[in-house]
């Protein structure tokens, strides 16, 4: 229609549909007015005709001018848009590269040319001009969105449109630098504790104490200055450090060698002192950052000290150090205070539930019996949570057989289901010989009683830990949980019924097994506890009966040992058959046996358990920290004694994972791990 009007040389506005309708409507209205006027009076009709003609001329001219102005505006706008597009391609601060189907550069804008200098890039392939850029384009051509790349020593946002053979590059180096600065300048807050300062200085004179304190402060000051951090002494055994995240990264690269420096230097002076550090970052709230730092320090101390815990909120912890066994620093005052605190909690509870870990051993069950006796001494009913449906080792089975003859103890043993039915809001849950709720026999009542939970354990604390326990008694230097509870028994009401023969025997057996018959991880307190239990009626002959090994277990252990292989020349590893289940205690005994071999510093036994999971038992002479190795696989334990259980994997798969971890261990930092 528009072409038709153009050929007829009609006015421009008639080519516009809307203006044609306006003109037509006006003409029809005027014609109608003239006809009506002539019908009324011919003179009036002539006057009306004249008026309509004048109006039509005015409307025609006005529409003509509007149409011309509109077309001129559109033409001018189109020109400006096209000119702007051309200028943008040439002047905009974004690189544009057009290439053909052979990857040859057809055109680039002047901005991108500045990054190639005087090189003539037209007609050359992208790879000829810049191999790094060609690789980035090929790697991200199907992304469909901007991707950050590094090219020409700068950072760019890269977008490839393969259907148009166009590449867009935006230099974001400035913003990347701002992001790096923000990352590097995040505040880091750390708490330093001298683990055994009180024990070391209690026998020193004032001059020596002052000398030791000055040495430690001076060494720490030099260390923090070397890494651009700020140090402030808070008390005789506490320090505060402040720094930035970039400084922390340097410290982690250095592996916190300050731990070795302080320990080795003070050991030469016969005053072995160790440090523990809790470091937090990633929080803008300083109060929250300080709380997290203290929590990390508590975690380091709970793991035995002489180590560093670095952790941001909602992130995995990183551990450094932990190369030495924790030193005994417990006093009877500590045991008495815990005992009194436990009595107070008993008085505020309607009933007590005590639970060991899954697949209980003698230390776990013996500790449960000890807690039940303490509860009775305080006039409280105590239930021992035990899932007898779980397969248990022969020593536990023999103990349970003996317990059946004591109706009082037997009636106190209930299943997890019974515990869930009996628990109330005023009940108290005591977790012994473990601190991970996921491994607890009392997991059925942990959730409703998580704010009324007590932890008594001798293992190093792991990252999984109850959030709001009422009382925590974790002493990693103790030989066993039974040792800790035995000391608490001595501070209970003596007029109450004291520990009986079965309970004393079970607890002493737990101590003997965990110390390998008093040859490993023992202190003066261990023998004091054993002496108390013997005086309370512990039966050595009955312990020997508990620990007797049946022929099948003996043959199974020897079968496992026959499959031993060496890793890194100083580590022994055993992997059982994929389809054959082994007893977990037998596997642990096999791991213990391997340490008797010359040159073996650590042993690992991998077997399938009866519940379908794959278990790993790890043992060490102390040269290798097996705890952090097992933590990398989801477990935990001690520096010299640790384990883990893994689901939905075969023995062969777990073996390969463990071998890779062991090979990656370095002599410089054999205990570093991430949780």
RAWOPE-V676817 format. One record per backbone hydrogen bond with DSSP energy under -1.0 kcal/mol. NH is the residue of the N-H (numbers start at 1). CO is the residue of the C=O. Records with the same first field share a line. If there is no record, write none. Layout:
# RAWOPE-V676817
NH->CO, CO
This chain:
# RAWOPE-V676817
5->1
6->2
7->3
8->4
9->6
10->5
15->12
16->13
20->16
21->17
22->18
23->19
24->20
25->21
26->22
27->23
28->24
29->25
30->26
31->27
32->28
33->29
34->30
35->31
36->32
37->33
38->34
39->35
40->36
41->37
45->41
46->42
47->43
48->44
49->45
50->46
51->47
52->48
53->49
54->50
55->51
56->52
57->53
58->54
59->55
60->56
61->57
62->58
63->59
64->60
65->61
66->62
67->63
68->64
69->65
70->66
71->67
72->68
73->69
74->70
75->71
76->72
77->73
78->74
79->75
80->76
81->77
82->78
83->79
84->80
85->81
86->82
87->83
88->84
89->85
90->86
91->87
92->88
94->92
95->169
97->167
98->107
99->165
100->104
103->100
105->124
106->98
107->98
109->96
113->109
114->110
115->112
116->113
119->116
123->105
124->121
126->103
129->125
130->126
134->130
135->131
136->132
137->133
138->134
139->135
140->136
143->140
147->158
149->156
151->154
154->151
156->149
157->170
158->147
159->168
161->166
164->161
165->161
166->161
167->97
168->159
169->95
170->157
172->155
176->172
177->173
178->174
179->175
180->176
181->177
182->178
183->179
184->180
185->181
186->183
188->243
189->280
190->241
191->278
192->239
193->276
194->237
195->274
197->194
200->196
201->197
202->198
204->201
209->205
210->206
211->207
212->208
213->209
214->210
215->211
216->212
217->213
218->214
219->215
220->216
221->217
222->218
223->219
224->220
225->221
226->222
228->225
229->224
230->242
232->240
234->238
235->238
239->192
240->232
241->190
242->230
243->188
245->186
246->184
248->244
249->245
250->246
251->247
252->248
253->249
254->250
256->251
259->256
261->257
262->258
263->259
264->260
265->261
266->262
267->263
268->264
270->267
271->266
276->193
277->307
278->191
279->309
280->189
289->285
290->286
291->287
292->288
293->289
294->290
295->291
296->292
297->293
298->294
299->295
300->296
301->297
302->298
303->299
304->301
305->300
308->320
309->277
310->318
311->279
315->312
318->310
319->673
320->308
322->306
335->331
336->332
337->333
338->334
339->335
340->336
341->337
342->338
343->339
344->340
345->341
346->342
347->343
349->346
350->426
352->381
353->428
354->383
355->430
358->439
365->361
366->362
367->363
368->364
369->365
370->366
371->367
372->368
373->369
374->370
375->371
376->372
377->373
379->376
380->375
383->352
384->412
385->354
386->414
388->386
390->387
397->393
398->394
399->395
400->396
401->397
402->398
403->399
404->400
405->402
406->403
410->406
411->407
413->410
414->384
419->415
420->416
421->417
422->418
423->419
427->424
428->351
429->452
430->353
431->454
432->355
433->456
439->436
440->437
441->356
443->440
445->442
449->445
450->447
452->449
454->429
455->471
456->431
457->473
461->302
470->453
471->453
473->455
475->457
478->475
484->480
485->481
486->482
487->483
488->484
489->485
491->488
492->489
496->493
504->500
505->501
506->502
507->503
508->504
509->505
510->506
511->507
512->508
513->509
514->510
515->511
516->513
517->512
519->515
520->515
527->523
528->524
529->525
530->526
531->527
532->528
533->529
534->530
535->531
536->532
537->534
538->533
543->539
544->540
545->541
546->542
547->543
554->550
555->551
556->552
557->553
558->554
559->555
560->556
561->557
562->558
563->560
564->561
565->573
567->571
571->567
572->602
573->565
574->604
576->606
582->608
587->583
588->584
589->585
590->586
591->587
592->588
593->589
594->590
596->593
597->594
600->597
601->570
602->570
603->619
604->572
605->617
606->574
607->615
609->613
612->609
614->646
615->607
616->644
617->605
618->642
619->603
620->640
621->601
626->624, 639
630->626
631->627
632->628
634->631
635->630
636->643
638->641
642->618
643->636
644->616
646->614
654->650
655->651
656->652
657->653
658->654
659->655
660->656
661->657
662->658
663->659
664->660
672->669
673->319
675->317
